[in-house]
Structure formats: C-alpha cells, structure tokens
Amino acid sequence: MGQVDTMWALVWHFDADGQVDHVANLSGDQHQMDTYVWANFPLAPLPARLAR
C-alpha cells in the first residue's frame, strides 16, 4: 500500500456571515500523494464511471 509523509495545509474560506463555505486540502508534495492514490485506489472501469 505504501505511505505518505508530507505536510498538509487546510485553507478555509468564510462567507460574509462568517460561515465556512469552502475548504481546500493542500499537500506539500502533490506528486507523492498522486503516486500513493493511483497505486491504492484504481478507477472503476470507464462504463461504470460514465453511468452516473
């Protein structure tokens, strides 16, 4: 399965009322994270992905 060892940042955006309306999760090493995700979570076959 592998491991990911990287720094992470959460960027929060608040609307005019002070409510959270968006959060972005950013990896300090996106290439390492991409490699981990693609190795451990393969995409479903194309027909299944298009059926939604």
mmCIF file of the N, C-alpha and C atoms, coordinates in Angstrom:
data_MODEL
# 
_entry.id   MODEL 
# 
loop_
_atom_site.group_PDB 
_atom_site.id 
_atom_site.type_symbol 
_atom_site.label_atom_id 
_atom_site.label_alt_id 
_atom_site.label_comp_id 
_atom_site.label_asym_id 
_atom_site.label_entity_id 
_atom_site.label_seq_id 
_atom_site.pdbx_PDB_ins_code 
_atom_site.Cartn_x 
_atom_site.Cartn_y 
_atom_site.Cartn_z 
_atom_site.occupancy 
_atom_site.B_iso_or_equiv 
_atom_site.pdbx_formal_charge 
_atom_site.auth_seq_id 
_atom_site.auth_comp_id 
_atom_site.auth_asym_id 
_atom_site.auth_atom_id 
_atom_site.pdbx_PDB_model_num 
ATOM 1   N N  . MET A 1 1  ? 0.816   -1.197 0.000   1.00 0.00 ? 1  MET A N  1 
ATOM 2   C CA . MET A 1 1  ? 0.000   0.000  0.000   1.00 0.00 ? 1  MET A CA 1 
ATOM 3   C C  . MET A 1 1  ? 0.861   1.262  0.000   1.00 0.00 ? 1  MET A C  1 
ATOM 4   N N  . GLY A 1 2  ? 1.953   1.285  0.682   1.00 0.00 ? 2  GLY A N  1 
ATOM 5   C CA . GLY A 1 2  ? 2.784   2.474  0.721   1.00 0.00 ? 2  GLY A CA 1 
ATOM 6   C C  . GLY A 1 2  ? 2.374   3.434  1.820   1.00 0.00 ? 2  GLY A C  1 
ATOM 7   N N  . GLN A 1 3  ? 3.114   4.510  1.903   1.00 0.00 ? 3  GLN A N  1 
ATOM 8   C CA . GLN A 1 3  ? 2.861   5.532  2.912   1.00 0.00 ? 3  GLN A CA 1 
ATOM 9   C C  . GLN A 1 3  ? 3.022   6.903  2.292   1.00 0.00 ? 3  GLN A C  1 
ATOM 10  N N  . VAL A 1 4  ? 2.407   7.877  2.920   1.00 0.00 ? 4  VAL A N  1 
ATOM 11  C CA . VAL A 1 4  ? 2.568   9.267  2.523   1.00 0.00 ? 4  VAL A CA 1 
ATOM 12  C C  . VAL A 1 4  ? 3.133   10.012 3.720   1.00 0.00 ? 4  VAL A C  1 
ATOM 13  N N  . ASP A 1 5  ? 4.224   10.714 3.504   1.00 0.00 ? 5  ASP A N  1 
ATOM 14  C CA . ASP A 1 5  ? 4.845   11.509 4.561   1.00 0.00 ? 5  ASP A CA 1 
ATOM 15  C C  . ASP A 1 5  ? 5.034   12.917 4.015   1.00 0.00 ? 5  ASP A C  1 
ATOM 16  N N  . THR A 1 6  ? 4.074   13.774 4.276   1.00 0.00 ? 6  THR A N  1 
ATOM 17  C CA . THR A 1 6  ? 4.111   15.125 3.727   1.00 0.00 ? 6  THR A CA 1 
ATOM 18  C C  . THR A 1 6  ? 3.410   16.091 4.673   1.00 0.00 ? 6  THR A C  1 
ATOM 19  N N  . MET A 1 7  ? 3.679   17.352 4.493   1.00 0.00 ? 7  MET A N  1 
ATOM 20  C CA . MET A 1 7  ? 2.976   18.393 5.247   1.00 0.00 ? 7  MET A CA 1 
ATOM 21  C C  . MET A 1 7  ? 1.653   18.678 4.541   1.00 0.00 ? 7  MET A C  1 
ATOM 22  N N  . TRP A 1 8  ? 0.653   19.039 5.314   1.00 0.00 ? 8  TRP A N  1 
ATOM 23  C CA . TRP A 1 8  ? -0.664  19.366 4.771   1.00 0.00 ? 8  TRP A CA 1 
ATOM 24  C C  . TRP A 1 8  ? -1.087  20.738 5.253   1.00 0.00 ? 8  TRP A C  1 
ATOM 25  N N  . ALA A 1 9  ? -1.886  21.412 4.456   1.00 0.00 ? 9  ALA A N  1 
ATOM 26  C CA . ALA A 1 9  ? -2.471  22.691 4.862   1.00 0.00 ? 9  ALA A CA 1 
ATOM 27  C C  . ALA A 1 9  ? -3.955  22.677 4.517   1.00 0.00 ? 9  ALA A C  1 
ATOM 28  N N  . LEU A 1 10 ? -4.754  23.153 5.434   1.00 0.00 ? 10 LEU A N  1 
ATOM 29  C CA . LEU A 1 10 ? -6.179  23.358 5.172   1.00 0.00 ? 10 LEU A CA 1 
ATOM 30  C C  . LEU A 1 10 ? -6.393  24.858 5.024   1.00 0.00 ? 10 LEU A C  1 
ATOM 31  N N  . VAL A 1 11 ? -6.983  25.265 3.912   1.00 0.00 ? 11 VAL A N  1 
ATOM 32  C CA . VAL A 1 11 ? -7.275  26.674 3.660   1.00 0.00 ? 11 VAL A CA 1 
ATOM 33  C C  . VAL A 1 11 ? -8.787  26.847 3.757   1.00 0.00 ? 11 VAL A C  1 
ATOM 34  N N  . TRP A 1 12 ? -9.197  27.641 4.711   1.00 0.00 ? 12 TRP A N  1 
ATOM 35  C CA . TRP A 1 12 ? -10.621 27.845 4.973   1.00 0.00 ? 12 TRP A CA 1 
ATOM 36  C C  . TRP A 1 12 ? -11.063 29.181 4.377   1.00 0.00 ? 12 TRP A C  1 
ATOM 37  N N  . HIS A 1 13 ? -12.242 29.193 3.745   1.00 0.00 ? 13 HIS A N  1 
ATOM 38  C CA . HIS A 1 13 ? -12.817 30.434 3.248   1.00 0.00 ? 13 HIS A CA 1 
ATOM 39  C C  . HIS A 1 13 ? -14.155 30.649 3.946   1.00 0.00 ? 13 HIS A C  1 
ATOM 40  N N  . PHE A 1 14 ? -14.378 31.858 4.394   1.00 0.00 ? 14 PHE A N  1 
ATOM 41  C CA . PHE A 1 14 ? -15.612 32.191 5.112   1.00 0.00 ? 14 PHE A CA 1 
ATOM 42  C C  . PHE A 1 14 ? -16.438 33.166 4.281   1.00 0.00 ? 14 PHE A C  1 
ATOM 43  N N  . ASP A 1 15 ? -17.758 32.991 4.300   1.00 0.00 ? 15 ASP A N  1 
ATOM 44  C CA . ASP A 1 15 ? -18.638 33.917 3.587   1.00 0.00 ? 15 ASP A CA 1 
ATOM 45  C C  . ASP A 1 15 ? -18.849 35.176 4.429   1.00 0.00 ? 15 ASP A C  1 
ATOM 46  N N  . ALA A 1 16 ? -19.666 36.093 3.936   1.00 0.00 ? 16 ALA A N  1 
ATOM 47  C CA . ALA A 1 16 ? -19.890 37.374 4.614   1.00 0.00 ? 16 ALA A CA 1 
ATOM 48  C C  . ALA A 1 16 ? -20.526 37.210 5.995   1.00 0.00 ? 16 ALA A C  1 
ATOM 49  N N  . ASP A 1 17 ? -21.205 36.085 6.218   1.00 0.00 ? 17 ASP A N  1 
ATOM 50  C CA . ASP A 1 17 ? -21.836 35.828 7.519   1.00 0.00 ? 17 ASP A CA 1 
ATOM 51  C C  . ASP A 1 17 ? -20.914 35.103 8.493   1.00 0.00 ? 17 ASP A C  1 
ATOM 52  N N  . GLY A 1 18 ? -19.683 34.855 8.078   1.00 0.00 ? 18 GLY A N  1 
ATOM 53  C CA . GLY A 1 18 ? -18.733 34.172 8.946   1.00 0.00 ? 18 GLY A CA 1 
ATOM 54  C C  . GLY A 1 18 ? -18.848 32.661 8.916   1.00 0.00 ? 18 GLY A C  1 
ATOM 55  N N  . GLN A 1 19 ? -19.614 32.116 7.966   1.00 0.00 ? 19 GLN A N  1 
ATOM 56  C CA . GLN A 1 19 ? -19.772 30.665 7.841   1.00 0.00 ? 19 GLN A CA 1 
ATOM 57  C C  . GLN A 1 19 ? -18.758 30.117 6.849   1.00 0.00 ? 19 GLN A C  1 
ATOM 58  N N  . VAL A 1 20 ? -18.236 28.943 7.133   1.00 0.00 ? 20 VAL A N  1 
ATOM 59  C CA . VAL A 1 20 ? -17.304 28.295 6.210   1.00 0.00 ? 20 VAL A CA 1 
ATOM 60  C C  . VAL A 1 20 ? -18.069 27.908 4.948   1.00 0.00 ? 20 VAL A C  1 
ATOM 61  N N  . ASP A 1 21 ? -17.568 28.345 3.781   1.00 0.00 ? 21 ASP A N  1 
ATOM 62  C CA . ASP A 1 21 ? -18.230 27.954 2.539   1.00 0.00 ? 21 ASP A CA 1 
ATOM 63  C C  . ASP A 1 21 ? -17.309 27.180 1.604   1.00 0.00 ? 21 ASP A C  1 
ATOM 64  N N  . HIS A 1 22 ? -16.041 27.033 1.978   1.00 0.00 ? 22 HIS A N  1 
ATOM 65  C CA . HIS A 1 22 ? -15.115 26.251 1.153   1.00 0.00 ? 22 HIS A CA 1 
ATOM 66  C C  . HIS A 1 22 ? -13.875 25.921 1.979   1.00 0.00 ? 22 HIS A C  1 
ATOM 67  N N  . VAL A 1 23 ? -13.403 24.690 1.830   1.00 0.00 ? 23 VAL A N  1 
ATOM 68  C CA . VAL A 1 23 ? -12.147 24.281 2.467   1.00 0.00 ? 23 VAL A CA 1 
ATOM 69  C C  . VAL A 1 23 ? -11.315 23.558 1.417   1.00 0.00 ? 23 VAL A C  1 
ATOM 70  N N  . ALA A 1 24 ? -10.057 23.955 1.272   1.00 0.00 ? 24 ALA A N  1 
ATOM 71  C CA . ALA A 1 24 ? -9.137  23.283 0.352   1.00 0.00 ? 24 ALA A CA 1 
ATOM 72  C C  . ALA A 1 24 ? -8.090  22.548 1.176   1.00 0.00 ? 24 ALA A C  1 
ATOM 73  N N  . ASN A 1 25 ? -7.823  21.298 0.826   1.00 0.00 ? 25 ASN A N  1 
ATOM 74  C CA . ASN A 1 25 ? -6.831  20.466 1.499   1.00 0.00 ? 25 ASN A CA 1 
ATOM 75  C C  . ASN A 1 25 ? -5.620  20.363 0.566   1.00 0.00 ? 25 ASN A C  1 
ATOM 76  N N  . LEU A 1 26 ? -4.501  20.959 0.933   1.00 0.00 ? 26 LEU A N  1 
ATOM 77  C CA . LEU A 1 26 ? -3.330  21.048 0.063   1.00 0.00 ? 26 LEU A CA 1 
ATOM 78  C C  . LEU A 1 26 ? -2.183  20.202 0.606   1.00 0.00 ? 26 LEU A C  1 
ATOM 79  N N  . SER A 1 27 ? -1.574  19.408 -0.272  1.00 0.00 ? 27 SER A N  1 
ATOM 80  C CA . SER A 1 27 ? -0.435  18.568 0.094   1.00 0.00 ? 27 SER A CA 1 
ATOM 81  C C  . SER A 1 27 ? 0.862   19.303 -0.198  1.00 0.00 ? 27 SER A C  1 
ATOM 82  N N  . GLY A 1 28 ? 1.833   19.166 0.691   1.00 0.00 ? 28 GLY A N  1 
ATOM 83  C CA . GLY A 1 28 ? 3.147   19.753 0.465   1.00 0.00 ? 28 GLY A CA 1 
ATOM 84  C C  . GLY A 1 28 ? 3.923   19.041 -0.623  1.00 0.00 ? 28 GLY A C  1 
ATOM 85  N N  . ASP A 1 29 ? 3.547   17.806 -0.952  1.00 0.00 ? 29 ASP A N  1 
ATOM 86  C CA . ASP A 1 29 ? 4.199   17.038 -2.012  1.00 0.00 ? 29 ASP A CA 1 
ATOM 87  C C  . ASP A 1 29 ? 3.109   16.341 -2.827  1.00 0.00 ? 29 ASP A C  1 
ATOM 88  N N  . GLN A 1 30 ? 2.536   17.072 -3.757  1.00 0.00 ? 30 GLN A N  1 
ATOM 89  C CA . GLN A 1 30 ? 1.406   16.548 -4.522  1.00 0.00 ? 30 GLN A CA 1 
ATOM 90  C C  . GLN A 1 30 ? 1.795   15.337 -5.362  1.00 0.00 ? 30 GLN A C  1 
ATOM 91  N N  . HIS A 1 31 ? 3.029   15.292 -5.856  1.00 0.00 ? 31 HIS A N  1 
ATOM 92  C CA . HIS A 1 31 ? 3.462   14.143 -6.657  1.00 0.00 ? 31 HIS A CA 1 
ATOM 93  C C  . HIS A 1 31 ? 3.467   12.865 -5.825  1.00 0.00 ? 31 HIS A C  1 
ATOM 94  N N  . GLN A 1 32 ? 3.946   12.961 -4.577  1.00 0.00 ? 32 GLN A N  1 
ATOM 95  C CA . GLN A 1 32 ? 3.934   11.794 -3.695  1.00 0.00 ? 32 GLN A CA 1 
ATOM 96  C C  . GLN A 1 32 ? 2.496   11.353 -3.412  1.00 0.00 ? 32 GLN A C  1 
ATOM 97  N N  . MET A 1 33 ? 1.618   12.315 -3.187  1.00 0.00 ? 33 MET A N  1 
ATOM 98  C CA . MET A 1 33 ? 0.224   11.985 -2.909  1.00 0.00 ? 33 MET A CA 1 
ATOM 99  C C  . MET A 1 33 ? -0.438  11.360 -4.131  1.00 0.00 ? 33 MET A C  1 
ATOM 100 N N  . ASP A 1 34 ? -0.190  11.894 -5.327  1.00 0.00 ? 34 ASP A N  1 
ATOM 101 C CA . ASP A 1 34 ? -0.748  11.316 -6.558  1.00 0.00 ? 34 ASP A CA 1 
ATOM 102 C C  . ASP A 1 34 ? -0.292  9.875  -6.738  1.00 0.00 ? 34 ASP A C  1 
ATOM 103 N N  . THR A 1 35 ? 0.989   9.618  -6.529  1.00 0.00 ? 35 THR A N  1 
ATOM 104 C CA . THR A 1 35 ? 1.534   8.264  -6.680  1.00 0.00 ? 35 THR A CA 1 
ATOM 105 C C  . THR A 1 35 ? 0.847   7.309  -5.713  1.00 0.00 ? 35 THR A C  1 
ATOM 106 N N  . TYR A 1 36 ? 0.666   7.734  -4.472  1.00 0.00 ? 36 TYR A N  1 
ATOM 107 C CA . TYR A 1 36 ? 0.017   6.899  -3.463  1.00 0.00 ? 36 TYR A CA 1 
ATOM 108 C C  . TYR A 1 36 ? -1.438  6.604  -3.850  1.00 0.00 ? 36 TYR A C  1 
ATOM 109 N N  . VAL A 1 37 ? -2.182  7.644  -4.223  1.00 0.00 ? 37 VAL A N  1 
ATOM 110 C CA . VAL A 1 37 ? -3.595  7.464  -4.550  1.00 0.00 ? 37 VAL A CA 1 
ATOM 111 C C  . VAL A 1 37 ? -3.761  6.551  -5.758  1.00 0.00 ? 37 VAL A C  1 
ATOM 112 N N  . TRP A 1 38 ? -2.997  6.793  -6.839  1.00 0.00 ? 38 TRP A N  1 
ATOM 113 C CA . TRP A 1 38 ? -3.141  5.975  -8.047  1.00 0.00 ? 38 TRP A CA 1 
ATOM 114 C C  . TRP A 1 38 ? -2.735  4.520  -7.798  1.00 0.00 ? 38 TRP A C  1 
ATOM 115 N N  . ALA A 1 39 ? -1.792  4.278  -6.899  1.00 0.00 ? 39 ALA A N  1 
ATOM 116 C CA . ALA A 1 39 ? -1.354  2.913  -6.598  1.00 0.00 ? 39 ALA A CA 1 
ATOM 117 C C  . ALA A 1 39 ? -2.371  2.164  -5.729  1.00 0.00 ? 39 ALA A C  1 
ATOM 118 N N  . ASN A 1 40 ? -3.153  2.896  -4.937  1.00 0.00 ? 40 ASN A N  1 
ATOM 119 C CA . ASN A 1 40 ? -4.024  2.249  -3.956  1.00 0.00 ? 40 ASN A CA 1 
ATOM 120 C C  . ASN A 1 40 ? -5.518  2.358  -4.242  1.00 0.00 ? 40 ASN A C  1 
ATOM 121 N N  . PHE A 1 41 ? -5.914  3.246  -5.128  1.00 0.00 ? 41 PHE A N  1 
ATOM 122 C CA . PHE A 1 41 ? -7.332  3.467  -5.390  1.00 0.00 ? 41 PHE A CA 1 
ATOM 123 C C  . PHE A 1 41 ? -7.565  3.564  -6.896  1.00 0.00 ? 41 PHE A C  1 
ATOM 124 N N  . PRO A 1 42 ? -7.546  2.419  -7.590  1.00 0.00 ? 42 PRO A N  1 
ATOM 125 C CA . PRO A 1 42 ? -7.728  2.452  -9.048  1.00 0.00 ? 42 PRO A CA 1 
ATOM 126 C C  . PRO A 1 42 ? -9.142  2.921  -9.419  1.00 0.00 ? 42 PRO A C  1 
ATOM 127 N N  . LEU A 1 43 ? -9.244  3.543  -10.582 1.00 0.00 ? 43 LEU A N  1 
ATOM 128 C CA . LEU A 1 43 ? -10.545 3.977  -11.077 1.00 0.00 ? 43 LEU A CA 1 
ATOM 129 C C  . LEU A 1 43 ? -11.393 2.772  -11.465 1.00 0.00 ? 43 LEU A C  1 
ATOM 130 N N  . ALA A 1 44 ? -12.694 2.937  -11.346 1.00 0.00 ? 44 ALA A N  1 
ATOM 131 C CA . ALA A 1 44 ? -13.629 1.920  -11.834 1.00 0.00 ? 44 ALA A CA 1 
ATOM 132 C C  . ALA A 1 44 ? -13.527 1.877  -13.354 1.00 0.00 ? 44 ALA A C  1 
ATOM 133 N N  . PRO A 1 45 ? -13.938 0.787  -13.985 1.00 0.00 ? 45 PRO A N  1 
ATOM 134 C CA . PRO A 1 45 ? -13.940 0.736  -15.452 1.00 0.00 ? 45 PRO A CA 1 
ATOM 135 C C  . PRO A 1 45 ? -14.734 1.903  -16.042 1.00 0.00 ? 45 PRO A C  1 
ATOM 136 N N  . LEU A 1 46 ? -14.344 2.326  -17.214 1.00 0.00 ? 46 LEU A N  1 
ATOM 137 C CA . LEU A 1 46 ? -14.946 3.506  -17.841 1.00 0.00 ? 46 LEU A CA 1 
ATOM 138 C C  . LEU A 1 46 ? -16.469 3.446  -17.932 1.00 0.00 ? 46 LEU A C  1 
ATOM 139 N N  . PRO A 1 47 ? -17.094 2.343  -18.346 1.00 0.00 ? 47 PRO A N  1 
ATOM 140 C CA . PRO A 1 47 ? -18.574 2.354  -18.403 1.00 0.00 ? 47 PRO A CA 1 
ATOM 141 C C  . PRO A 1 47 ? -19.224 2.645  -17.043 1.00 0.00 ? 47 PRO A C  1 
ATOM 142 N N  . ALA A 1 48 ? -18.638 2.142  -15.965 1.00 0.00 ? 48 ALA A N  1 
ATOM 143 C CA . ALA A 1 48 ? -19.205 2.391  -14.641 1.00 0.00 ? 48 ALA A CA 1 
ATOM 144 C C  . ALA A 1 48 ? -19.060 3.848  -14.246 1.00 0.00 ? 48 ALA A C  1 
ATOM 145 N N  . ARG A 1 49 ? -17.961 4.492  -14.646 1.00 0.00 ? 49 ARG A N  1 
ATOM 146 C CA . ARG A 1 49 ? -17.760 5.910  -14.322 1.00 0.00 ? 49 ARG A CA 1 
ATOM 147 C C  . ARG A 1 49 ? -18.694 6.803  -15.121 1.00 0.00 ? 49 ARG A C  1 
ATOM 148 N N  . LEU A 1 50 ? -19.044 6.414  -16.341 1.00 0.00 ? 50 LEU A N  1 
ATOM 149 C CA . LEU A 1 50 ? -19.904 7.236  -17.175 1.00 0.00 ? 50 LEU A CA 1 
ATOM 150 C C  . LEU A 1 50 ? -21.382 7.026  -16.908 1.00 0.00 ? 50 LEU A C  1 
ATOM 151 N N  . ALA A 1 51 ? -21.732 5.985  -16.154 1.00 0.00 ? 51 ALA A N  1 
ATOM 152 C CA . ALA A 1 51 ? -23.134 5.635  -15.919 1.00 0.00 ? 51 ALA A CA 1 
ATOM 153 C C  . ALA A 1 51 ? -23.831 6.580  -14.947 1.00 0.00 ? 51 ALA A C  1 
ATOM 154 N N  . ARG A 1 52 ? -23.107 7.407  -14.259 1.00 0.00 ? 52 ARG A N  1 
ATOM 155 C CA . ARG A 1 52 ? -23.717 8.281  -13.250 1.00 0.00 ? 52 ARG A CA 1 
ATOM 156 C C  . ARG A 1 52 ? -24.507 9.369  -13.854 1.00 0.00 ? 52 ARG A C  1 
# 
